[in-house]
Amino acid sequence: MRFLAGLFRGAQRGEATGGVGSRLARRHRDSFIANARTGETWRLLIGCLLLSCSVWGAVPADHAARMESGLALFRSEIGSVLRDHCLECHGGKRVRGDLDLTTREGLLRGGSSGSVVVPFSASESRLLRLVGHEVEPFMPERRDPLPDAVRQSLARWIEWGAPYDAPLIEGKPPHQDRSVVTPEARQWWAFQPLTRVEPPDAADHPIDAFLRAAGREQGLDLNPPADRSTLLRRATLDLTGLPPRSDTVESFLRPGGADYAAQIDQLLDSPAYGERWARHWLDVARFAESSGFEHDYDRPHAFHYRDFVIRALNQDMPFNQFARWQLAGDEYAPEDVQAMMATGFLGAGVFPTQITANEVERTRYDAMDDMLATVGSAFLGLTVGCARCHDHKFDPIPERDYYRMLSTFTTTVRSLVDLELDPVAAKEQRLAHERQRAVLHQHLVDLETGPLTAKFDQWLAARPELPLNDWTLLEITNAESKAGAAFRRLEDGSYLVSGANGDRDAYVFTARTPLRGITAIKIDALTHPSAPQNGPGRAANGNFALGRIRVTAAPATGGSAVEMRLNQPRATHQQNEGSLSVASSLDDDARSGWAVDSGGIGKDQAAAFAFDQPVDLEGGAEFVVTLEFTVNTGHNLVRPRLSVSTIANPELGLEVVPPGIAALGQRLSRLNSDERRQVFEWWKAREPEWVAANARLIDHEGKRPTGKVPVMVCAEGFPPIVMHSQGPPFLEQTHRLKRGDPNQKLEVAEQGFLQVLSRGEDGERWKWAPPPGSKHSGRRRTLANWLTDVESGAGSLMARVTVNRLWQHHFGRGLVATPNDFGRTGVPPTNPGLLEWLAGELVRQDWRLKPMHRLIMSSAAYRQASGADPKKLAADPDNQLFLRFTPRRLESEALRDSMLAVAGLLDRTMFGPGTLDEASTRRSVYFTVKRSRLMTSMVVFDTPEPLTSQALRPVTTVAPQALWLMNNSQVRAWAEAFAQRLISTSNTADPAVWVRNAYLEALARLPVPAESEAAVAFIKAGYAKPGNVDASVARTIALTDFCQTLFALNEFAYVH
Amino acid sequence: MSIDDFASMNRRRMLRRAGAGFGMVALQHLLLRTGMAGSVRREGGGTPHFAPRAKAIIWLFMNGGQSQVDTWDYKPELQRRDGQALPDFDPKTGFFPGAVGPLMKSPFDWAQHGQSGTWVSSLFPHLSKQVDRMAFIHSLHTESNNHSPALFMMNTGTTRMGHPSVGSWITYGLGSVSDDLPAFIVMSDPKDRGLPKGHASNWTAGFLPGVFQGTWLKPKGEPMENLRRPGGLGDGRQRAQLDLLEHLNRLHMAQSPVEDQLAARIDSFELAYRMQSAAPEAFDLSREPESVRRLYGLDQAHCAPMAAQCLMARRLVERGTRFVQIYSGGMDNQLSWDGHEDIVGNHGGFALETDQPFAALLVDLAQRGLLEDTLVVCGGEFGRLPIAQKSTKPGRDHNPHALTVWMAGGGVRGGTHYGETDEIGYRAMMNKVSIRDFHATLLYALGIDHERLTYRFQGLDQRLTGVESAHPVRELFT
């Protein structure tokens, strides 16, 4: 019996069973108190102990006397035994296995692997077996077992109730029940409701007022404003991730040029704004488009989430709505495709593609943890995930809160849902498709009634011989695939195979023929557009491999079947003369057989086999033909056709005349109209013109637009995307787990939230009950309601976290320097008043971000110059006061996009599937994020791995970055395009003009004379190089060398 | 070194010391000074905590899971009980619950070798001559019966995805001896049969800065990107570009106060320029004398690909690379040590590919005096079951409960056998060693206290060995 496993939970149990525990506690308390020195906790513990005893009935009647003896033994011997052998690892220097022996409470609570001592029962106490090296882990670790005498004393002490006279370490605070958050823990600044603060100087810009007030304490003030070209480049790169165009620079710098505020508005209206700021959020959302783990399967429909983020930012969607939709868009606005796409947030994390039975539960808890941890980091700046295995070590997040929140996602899974992204466009597409179908159909009709009819008449008039009637089609009565593929009979007697392309399929055809004296059988392996490379096989390369052919024959009138022996294998083409030859389809080796690569792909093929003895059965034969594709995975035929011959050496050809047509062959000049139509139908299918026109029609019909596209959502009620799992995609209930271990389930967790961010509410306030009959649980919307509730939920913290991210990306560092950690391990805000005011302002602006950008960018703080005098440097070396502008390196995306833009190559197409092609000229946000194949150009400049929420990118300076700029063929090509552009737009061969324009394009400023001189000299030296190229080529190369150098400049890579 | 020391130190010098090698010039972090989330916090700051036994590690990874009972863990009792059922066996232990067979003796012949009398199966005629250099841990056990979680466990200390790999932790902790070469190099299957399951996550830097990620050398073609100048750009013109670059950068810096980062960036181009010749030199095996090439087996088709990788590993370690990992076997089951079917053919084939190159690596390192500073480690992500996996040619299924790893060099006491499995080699029994213990052991060999190599992330001082207890197996070392 696990007497003490439950003791730690005694307090809860006490609540649950009402007064019983308390009464027992009162009754028994006095006899124990004499020995207790730790006050209330001690009494509470004893209360619990008794309660537990009352449940298990294990307290002996003479317990008081025993405890007295036990105490004496503790003082004389046991205390020092524990101190000498156990305490270092269990309460002293560390607490291994969560077992703390400092106090009796800790001893009785046990450790992560369960109870160690059952008071009054040595036989049930695992401690004795551990220190006797009877069970693992052997204790003391890596030392001998404790001597027998010591173990006997320990046993006696336990039989006497295992009392302590005092904690083994003086002054160590007693263990607390951390599942209930204390009022002190709630005092942390980040958990407070938003308070209204006023800027220190009403006359100043509010942001500057806060910063100047803090600076004044140090005798410091803001820097003077940056010059206009620096400011324009800074603002443009900040908001759009692209450098300003040269014409914009020139007009902005002209006296009386564009107004700065108007310029900001224009940048915020640019679609590039959403593309730039989406990338910041995608880091936080650990966004990727593949599963990770063993196969890293693609998630080809996950990009819609990225598109949602870009659109939402460009539309200035209020951030609280942005948050709600990402958690529960399907519960807030199921009819809105953007809301559905937003739920991709929850599903963007990694997930295994191969899950053994033993891993099913752990994997599911991992997946839910990924959702919850990301929600915590992204919206609340809290490391909620830390409470998975134990109460949070630093923040007031009890394990219980974690599991209650985790249960939000119990039934949340990734699914593919077909959504109509644009209903108007979809309708137009359908109409256009129908119009085109009509055109193609009419074309075919015209062809048949016009030119083909004429040609048919000529053909008939020529009294043709029907081609190759050596073979007669077999009339198939049944076709089956072992792997469950589907068959469809086509006009020419072939069978089109579709559906499952099994690993090692076998086709079984049953056929009847009235013919007698059958000498041979032929397998046509025909091509079809539905197969890779048009077939004739279904393998990725269009190949097939027929490991074995078996034929049995029985009298069509009934009787037993006999396996027919085949010989004389022949084929139109075979891959080799050995293991992939047609002959090898007759041997016993299932790994060898007829295949047709090396010249035979995309073409109709045939193989024929003669029977050892002609099949000559009265009343005809019933054949069962089995084609076994055992040689290679998925190497099955796409369009087989079977025929037989009755002549001695039938010619191996692909034409087969159906029996009905063959019967008419003798009187083609005397057909009635039905027969004529019958022959025409057969004849036309052999005309290339008709085949092509018909294929176009069929192909078009197959591409009927539904107006819907599959979108990966992460929601409830849709069929889950299934991996290779030996278990269900989700579990019916979420339990609280002991130490995060699914094999140690505790109670079922009911949805709840962080106590520390729930002010005076019991949860009803946020609860959303889905309409009756709904497929939703309502839990995610309930979570989102709490998250965005500024008054009594987590909304205040979310506002602080959000404005801090805005600040971070404008100034290079947040007011809280740890944007994903607002807890005790994070860094407190450097200017708390400003953060509070900004957070309040965000809420007052209805959670819209664009007004916040305007506010921040209009401040003198944002517009100030970089650089610092020695006094400022000494007082504030890291610019925590934001009294100067700190230059910072562009992120990989902005750096690459800037090069493309300057080179004039940037393709501004927005949205849609991404690419893994480094040569793509679209913005880098449209690179597909495949976890096992992150783009080199991104990783080299510190784009993080999308595994967990990332708020801060490291900035490293390493030689591979320089190598990329020096040697990468893309970079070189962009430099060359830049050079060509400079030449073609300048109408001059004067290098000084090129250099001027190049600086304007790349750096948004004019070169100083020293720069211009050096650059011109470099270009001119390039021309002078001997070589066998003409002058204009030499100039382009020299200018390319210069442009590549510009890309490598510090100034190009940094925002100043 | 405390955080304050960090701040007072010449920042650029400190950044250099924090280097991961391979042109690591600066690891600038916005929070360096505050020492908070994401900042570098290594006690010792790039120098070992105590006297190291090894300076470099070469890890030979038997991808797919090598069978301990067919290689290094001799079990006469298993030979005796061949064909008997294993009582109370949980069919979910392996991957194929439907193919559980009876106990199966090792199909290979066993003999004792060396002064240590180490039992070795007939799979390893060359390595069996090196047993007195090798120390064996027979009692390792892991936490997953599935490839990629077990690979992640072995490489990152957790079955989940996204934690930093051992090599990343080590280069983060110690940096590189060489500026011109990657500190952490990974070579996937030499016959290009694919990456291990989980791909590059097996050498990821996880939450550490990306510079600490393993550099993967492609098995075919140019091993590394961007080492060659683009077509048409000669050395002279590139030199002129770099001279102009430095000139323009300095003109610009003259206008604004010197920022360390910007100066470091100028250096990085010069370093890159030098690496263009240094790295290809290290990869060039044609510089090795014929006798060495023959020793590794470069002249023999069956083992030449692995021979090339082992020889390259030696050249890299010789030039200052800190951590090299070589995978034997690719992704698909039968294309790795994952012998679900035909254990004889599967393990026989992979042993033939690896035996001579691995033995040669030990001999060659020893001859050059490099073995004492280089720890060679060999093992897979889990072991295999002593029972048969039913098939026309029987194989063995996954076994998380026992695997054997051997080590050599780096202060290892040759001929040592640590820990034991039960009498049939199914479960580690005596002196069990967890993967965390194993990782602590690797760090110990390099002079690193696994509890003091930390990185602050998500509010915690993260460690390779995690929060549970771990102990290096000191008994393996002299």
Interface residues (C-beta under 8 A of the other chain):
Chain A: C89 R96 G97 E136 E141 R142 G292 F293 E294 H295 D296 V350 P352 Q354 I355 T356 A357 N358 E359 R362 D366 S377 T383 G385 C386 C389 K393 F394 D395 G812 R813 A817 T818 N820 D821 G823 R824 T825 G826 V827 S866 G867 A868 P877 D878 P887 R889 R931 S932 T936 V939 D942 T943 P944 E945 L947 T948 L952 P954 V955 T956 T957 V958 A959 P960 Q961 A962 L963 W964 L965 M966 N967 N968 S969 R972 V1008 A1010 E1011 A1014 A1015 F1018 A1021 G1022 K1025 I1037 D1041 F1042 Q1044 T1045 A1048 L1049 N1050 E1051 A1053 Y1054 H1056
Chain B: A7 A20 F22 G23 M24 V25 A26 L27 Q28 H29 L30 L31 R33 T34 M36 A37 G38 K92 F95 P97 S144 N145 N146 H147 S148 P149 T159 R160 M161 G162 L195 K197 G198 H199 A200 S201 T204 A205 G206 F207 P209 G210 V211 Q213 E225 N226 L227 R228 R229 P230 G231 G232 L233 R237 Q238 A240 Q241 L242 L244 L245 H247 L248 N249 L251 H252 M253 S256 P257 E259 Q261 L262 A264 R265 I266 S268 F269 L271 A272 Y273 M275 Q276 K432 R456 Q458 G459 L460 V467 E468 S469 H471
